Amino acid sequence: MKLSRSKSSIRIRSTSRHLTQSNSGLLKIDSLPNLRVLCQRISNETSPESSAILKTAAIYRSSKPDKIVEKDVVKFRQLSIKSIVDFRSKEEYLLTKDHNLIDAEYTLYKVCLPNNNYQPGESVTCEVISRASTLSNINYTSVLYGEPSYKRRKKSLGSAGGHSSNHHNLNGEEDDEKRHYLINFFTLRYIKRLIYSLPWYLWLLAFLYIIYDVVTRNKFVNLRRLLVHKAVNKKGLFGQYVDLIELSQPSICAALKLISEPDNLPVLINCAYGKDRTGIISALILTCLGMPKSYVAAEYALSTEGLEPVRQLVYQDIVGKYELTEEFCNSETETMLKLLNYIEEKYTSVEGYMCHIGFSLEEQHRLKANVEAFRHLGYEDDNDDDDHKVTGVVSSKSETLSSHPKSD
């Protein structure tokens, strides 16, 4: 691991039509905050026609992409994102009705989770919610959410989302379908365990709230408020991360399986603000790619800068709407370090945890191999200097962490 403190260690030029990247690694799309590349390869090419950093990126992370406005669609297209793996339920996704322009280009899927953990190599099954438009020239101002609608059908996606290949894929086959997967992290299993963590008398209150909320059809507002105040807030942000690691294992495994599939690359992973659920999955991916804990935690903390343009909105949602404490607005390195230490203490290693939830060592190696292969796809090395090494940008100001192959 090499640490460089030079402010000029990264130079990426672009015209106004191209995406710009800050020294922190954040990419600039106004209506898509907290957008960045997980791991990337840096090139010294500076011509307006060159966007080498984008062409070699396999995995992006961000806040919810359904807020993208029409003027930013062209910028988003520059990322050539084949699939979106979204850590929100169908119900949570449907609550966002402002700018669902991506539904015009991405077929929307709901991931059907198993009752128990996945088995190694087990396929991920999805259900089509709506098809992307087949029009080549879309008039985005006329796109309405949820159109066109199609009869739902279930589809098995292979061991890791196995679709036919696309123009970015290693097999060279063509598949123009863009996919948007929805994965529910707050499942019934998660909610039941939260209820059972309460004192017995609050169990009774919770079940009364469930009955009342069902009768009044108020989307379980009272139950949610009870769980937030009596369980989630008391545990804090780290406690919620531990709950996700323990109670959302099928969701986490499904996400890893989809991301490890080369047909889905390049992929964008997101949740509501790209901080918590996305932060956990990103940490697992980076660990799988061989990054040390200090790197993973620093990358996680980048969300503080990434969400700065919408900081007030984040506060209004988290504290105002969901009644969580202000702690849940933060993304500190210490939180992620504590989570990684927790996983190592209980499961021996992060790799051991992924095996426990059904993402086997073989699948972990496949994820790493596919990401590495994608970085090199269509990009020729004339030499082996530092400008062509795998680099991950994680500092918000002047520090750049560059990972190079170990000599030992």
C-alpha positions in Angstrom: 0.0 0.0 0.0 1.6 3.3 -1.1 0.5 6.6 0.4 1.0 9.7 -1.7 0.2 13.2 -0.4 0.8 15.1 -3.6 -2.2 17.2 -4.6 -1.4 16.7 -8.2 -1.2 12.9 -8.1 -4.4 12.7 -10.1 -5.0 14.7 -13.3 -8.2 14.1 -15.3 -9.2 16.7 -17.8 -12.5 16.9 -19.5 -14.7 19.1 -21.6 -18.1 20.4 -20.4 -19.7 17.4 -22.0 -17.7 14.9 -20.0 -17.9 13.9 -16.4 -15.4 15.6 -14.1 -13.8 13.9 -11.1 -12.5 15.6 -7.9 -9.3 14.6 -6.1 -11.5 12.5 -3.8 -12.6 10.3 -6.6 -16.2 11.7 -6.6 -17.8 12.1 -10.0 -20.0 15.1 -10.8 -23.6 14.6 -11.7 -25.7 17.2 -9.9 -28.9 15.0 -9.6 -26.9 11.9 -8.6 -25.0 12.8 -5.3 -22.4 10.6 -3.8 -21.4 9.1 -7.1 -17.9 7.5 -7.3 -15.9 4.5 -8.6 -15.0 1.8 -6.1 -11.7 0.8 -7.8 -10.3 2.3 -10.9 -7.4 2.4 -13.2 -5.9 5.9 -13.9 -4.6 7.0 -17.3 -2.6 10.0 -18.3 -4.6 10.5 -21.5 -6.0 14.0 -21.5 -7.7 14.4 -24.9 -11.3 15.5 -24.9 -12.2 12.2 -26.6 -10.6 10.1 -23.8 -12.5 9.1 -20.7 -10.1 6.2 -19.7 -11.1 6.3 -16.1 -14.7 5.7 -17.0 -14.1 3.1 -19.6 -12.1 0.9 -17.2 -14.5 1.2 -14.2 -16.4 -2.0 -13.3 -18.3 -0.9 -10.2 -19.8 2.5 -9.3 -21.6 3.5 -6.2 -24.1 6.3 -5.6 -27.3 7.5 -4.1 -30.6 6.6 -5.7 -30.4 7.0 -9.5 -34.2 7.5 -10.0 -33.7 11.2 -9.1 -31.7 11.8 -12.3 -33.1 14.8 -14.2 -33.2 15.1 -18.0 -30.2 17.4 -18.3 -28.0 14.8 -16.6 -29.1 11.7 -18.6 -26.3 12.2 -21.1 -23.7 12.3 -18.4 -25.1 9.2 -16.8 -24.9 7.4 -20.1 -21.2 8.1 -20.3 -20.7 5.6 -17.5 -22.1 2.8 -19.8 -23.7 1.2 -16.8 -25.1 -2.2 -17.8 -27.0 -2.9 -14.6 -28.1 -1.2 -11.4 -28.1 -3.3 -8.2 -30.4 -1.3 -5.9 -30.6 -2.1 -2.1 -34.2 -0.9 -1.8 -37.4 -2.9 -1.7 -40.0 -2.5 -4.5 -42.2 -0.5 -2.1 -39.4 1.9 -1.1 -38.5 2.4 -4.8 -42.1 3.2 -5.7 -42.2 6.0 -3.2 -39.9 8.0 -5.4 -42.0 9.4 -8.2 -40.2 12.5 -9.3 -37.7 11.6 -12.1 -37.9 8.0 -12.9 -36.2 8.5 -16.3 -34.0 5.4 -15.9 -37.1 3.2 -16.2 -37.1 4.1 -19.9 -33.8 2.4 -20.4 -33.5 -0.2 -17.6 -35.8 -3.2 -17.2 -36.9 -3.3 -13.5 -36.5 -6.5 -11.6 -37.5 -7.5 -8.1 -35.1 -10.1 -6.5 -37.0 -13.0 -5.0 -35.1 -13.9 -1.9 -34.9 -17.4 -0.4 -36.3 -18.1 3.1 -32.9 -19.1 4.3 -29.4 -18.4 3.2 -28.2 -19.1 -0.3 -26.3 -22.2 -1.1 -22.9 -21.8 -2.8 -23.6 -21.5 -6.5 -27.3 -21.1 -6.1 -29.0 -19.0 -8.6 -30.7 -15.6 -8.0 -34.3 -15.5 -9.1 -36.0 -12.3 -10.2 -39.4 -11.1 -11.1 -39.9 -8.5 -13.9 -41.8 -5.4 -12.7 -41.6 -3.4 -15.9 -39.8 -3.5 -19.2 -37.6 -0.7 -20.5 -38.7 1.1 -23.5 -37.6 -0.4 -26.9 -37.5 3.1 -28.5 -34.1 4.1 -29.7 -34.8 7.8 -29.4 -36.7 8.4 -26.2 -38.6 11.7 -25.5 -37.8 11.8 -21.8 -40.3 14.5 -21.1 -43.1 12.1 -22.0 -41.8 9.2 -20.0 -44.2 8.3 -17.2 -43.2 6.1 -14.3 -44.1 2.5 -14.6 -44.8 2.6 -18.4 -44.7 0.4 -20.3 -46.1 -2.3 -17.9 -45.9 -6.0 -18.6 -47.2 -9.1 -17.1 -44.9 -10.2 -14.3 -42.8 -13.3 -14.8 -40.1 -15.0 -12.8 -36.7 -15.5 -14.3 -33.7 -17.5 -13.0 -30.5 -15.6 -13.4 -28.0 -18.3 -13.1 -25.5 -18.6 -10.2 -24.8 -14.9 -10.3 -27.5 -13.4 -12.5 -26.6 -15.2 -15.6 -27.8 -13.3 -18.6 -26.3 -13.4 -22.0 -23.3 -11.2 -22.5 -23.1 -7.6 -23.6 -20.7 -5.4 -25.5 -18.6 -5.0 -22.4 -18.6 -8.7 -21.5 -15.5 -10.9 -21.8 -17.4 -13.4 -24.1 -17.9 -10.8 -26.8 -21.6 -11.6 -27.3 -24.3 -8.9 -27.5 -27.1 -8.3 -25.1 -28.5 -4.8 -25.1 -30.9 -5.2 -22.1 -30.1 -2.9 -19.2 -31.2 -4.2 -15.9 -32.2 -2.6 -12.6 -32.5 -5.0 -9.7 -34.3 -4.2 -6.5 -33.2 -6.1 -3.3 -35.1 -5.7 -0.1 -32.7 -5.5 2.9 -35.4 -4.8 5.6 -37.3 -8.1 5.1 -39.9 -9.7 7.4 -37.0 -11.7 9.0 -35.2 -8.4 9.9 -38.4 -6.9 11.3 -39.3 -9.9 13.4 -35.8 -10.1 14.9 -36.0 -6.4 15.8 -39.4 -7.0 17.5 -38.0 -9.9 19.5 -35.1 -7.8 20.6 -37.5 -5.6 22.6 -38.7 -6.3 26.1 -41.7 -8.7 26.2 -44.2 -5.9 27.0 -43.2 -4.1 23.9 -43.7 -7.2 21.8 -47.4 -6.9 22.7 -47.4 -3.3 21.8 -45.7 -4.1 18.5 -48.3 -6.7 17.6 -51.1 -4.3 18.5 -49.6 -1.7 16.2 -49.3 -4.2 13.4 -53.1 -4.9 13.7 -53.9 -1.2 13.9 -51.6 -0.4 10.9 -53.1 -3.1 8.8 -56.7 -2.0 9.5 -55.9 1.7 8.9 -53.6 1.0 5.9 -51.1 3.6 7.0 -48.0 1.6 5.8 -47.0 0.5 9.3 -46.1 4.0 10.5 -46.8 3.2 14.2 -44.8 0.0 14.1 -41.9 1.7 12.4 -41.9 4.5 14.9 -41.9 2.0 17.8 -39.0 0.0 16.3 -37.0 3.2 15.6 -37.3 4.7 19.0 -37.1 1.5 21.1 -34.6 -0.6 19.0 -32.7 1.1 16.2 -31.9 4.4 17.9 -30.8 2.6 21.1 -28.4 0.4 19.1 -27.0 3.3 17.1 -25.5 3.3 13.6 -23.0 0.6 14.3 -25.7 -1.6 15.9 -27.9 -1.2 12.8 -24.9 -2.3 10.6 -24.5 -5.4 12.8 -28.2 -6.1 12.4 -27.9 -5.9 8.6 -24.9 -8.2 8.6 -26.8 -10.7 10.7 -30.4 -10.4 9.6 -30.1 -9.4 5.9 -27.7 -12.2 4.8 -29.8 -13.4 1.8 -30.1 -9.9 0.6 -26.3 -9.3 0.9 -25.5 -12.6 -0.8 -27.9 -11.9 -3.7 -26.2 -8.5 -4.2 -22.8 -10.1 -4.3 -23.9 -12.8 -6.7 -25.3 -10.2 -9.1 -22.3 -8.0 -8.9 -19.9 -10.9 -9.5 -21.7 -11.7 -12.8 -19.7 -10.3 -15.8 -22.9 -9.8 -17.8 -23.9 -7.2 -15.3 -20.7 -5.1 -15.6 -20.3 -2.2 -15.4 -22.6 -2.0 -12.4 -24.0 0.8 -10.2 -24.8 -0.1 -6.6 -27.0 2.2 -4.6 -29.5 2.6 -1.8 -31.3 5.7 -0.8 -28.2 7.9 -0.2 -25.5 5.4 -1.0 -24.1 5.5 2.5 -25.3 2.6 4.7 -26.5 -0.5 2.8 -24.3 0.5 -0.1 -21.4 1.1 2.3 -21.7 -2.4 3.7 -21.8 -4.1 0.3 -18.9 -1.8 -0.9 -16.8 -2.8 2.1 -17.4 -6.5 1.3 -16.5 -6.0 -2.3 -13.3 -4.1 -1.5 -12.2 -6.7 1.0 -12.8 -9.4 -1.6 -10.6 -7.4 -4.0 -7.8 -7.5 -1.4 -8.0 -4.0 0.1 -7.0 -3.5 3.7 -9.4 -2.3 6.4 -7.9 1.2 6.5 -8.6 1.6 2.8 -12.2 0.2 3.1 -13.0 2.5 6.0 -11.6 5.6 4.3 -13.6 4.9 1.2 -16.7 4.5 3.2 -16.1 7.9 4.9 -16.1 9.6 1.4 -19.9 9.6 1.7 -19.6 12.6 4.0 -18.2 14.7 1.2 -20.4 13.0 -1.5 -23.6 13.9 0.4 -22.6 17.4 1.3 -24.7 19.0 -1.6 -27.8 17.4 -0.1 -26.9 17.4 3.5 -30.0 19.2 4.6 -32.2 16.8 2.6 -30.4 13.8 4.2 -31.1 15.3 7.6 -34.7 16.0 6.9 -35.2 12.4 5.7 -33.2 10.6 8.4 -34.0 12.7 11.4 -37.2 14.4 10.4 -39.1 11.8 8.4 -37.8 8.5 10.0 -37.1 10.0 13.5 -33.6 8.5 13.7 -30.9 10.2 15.7 -28.3 12.6 14.0 -25.7 9.8 14.3 -27.4 8.1 11.3 -26.5 11.0 9.1 -22.7 10.3 9.6 -20.2 8.1 7.8 -17.1 7.9 10.0 -14.1 5.7 9.4 -14.4 4.3 13.0 -17.9 2.9 12.3 -16.7 0.8 9.3 -13.6 -0.3 11.2 -15.7 -1.5 14.1 -18.0 -3.4 11.7 -15.1 -5.1 9.9 -13.6 -6.0 13.3 -16.9 -7.4 14.4 -17.1 -9.6 11.3 -13.6 -10.9 11.8 -14.1 -11.7 15.4 -17.3 -13.6 14.8 -16.6 -15.2 11.4 -12.7 -15.3 11.5 -12.6 -13.1 8.3 -14.7 -11.2 5.9 -14.2 -14.0 3.4 -15.4 -16.4 6.0 -18.6 -14.3 6.5 -19.2 -14.3 2.8 -18.9 -18.1 2.7 -21.3 -18.4 5.6 -24.0 -16.5 3.8 -23.6 -18.6 0.6 -21.1 -16.6 -1.4 -18.4 -19.2 -1.7 -14.6 -18.8 -2.1 -15.0 -19.8 -5.7 -17.6 -17.1 -6.3 -15.4 -14.6 -4.5 -12.5 -15.4 -6.8 -14.9 -15.0 -9.7 -15.9 -11.6 -8.5 -12.2 -10.5 -8.3 -11.3 -12.0 -11.6 -14.2 -10.4 -13.4 -13.5 -7.0 -12.0 -9.8 -7.3 -12.8 -10.5 -8.5 -16.3 -13.0 -5.8 -16.9 -10.4 -3.1 -16.0 -8.1 -4.4 -18.7 -10.8 -4.9 -21.3 -10.2 -2.7 -24.4 -7.3 -1.0 -22.7 -3.8 -1.8 -23.8 -0.7 -1.3 -21.7 2.4 0.0 -23.5 4.4 0.0 -20.3 4.1 -0.9 -16.7 4.6 2.5 -15.1 2.7 3.9 -12.1 0.2 5.6 -14.3 -1.3 2.3 -15.4 -1.5 0.6 -12.0 -4.8 -0.2 -10.3 -5.7 2.8 -8.2 -8.4 3.6 -5.7 -8.9 7.2 -4.7 -10.2 7.5 -1.1 -9.0 10.7 0.4 -11.2 13.8 0.4 -8.4 16.3 0.2 -4.8 15.6 -0.6 -4.2 12.0 0.2 -4.4 9.3 -2.4 -4.2 5.6 -1.5 -2.8 3.6 -4.4 -2.8 -0.1 -4.2 -0.1 -2.0 -6.1 0.5 -5.7 -6.3 2.6 -7.0 -3.4 6.0 -8.2 -4.2 6.0 -10.9 -1.6 
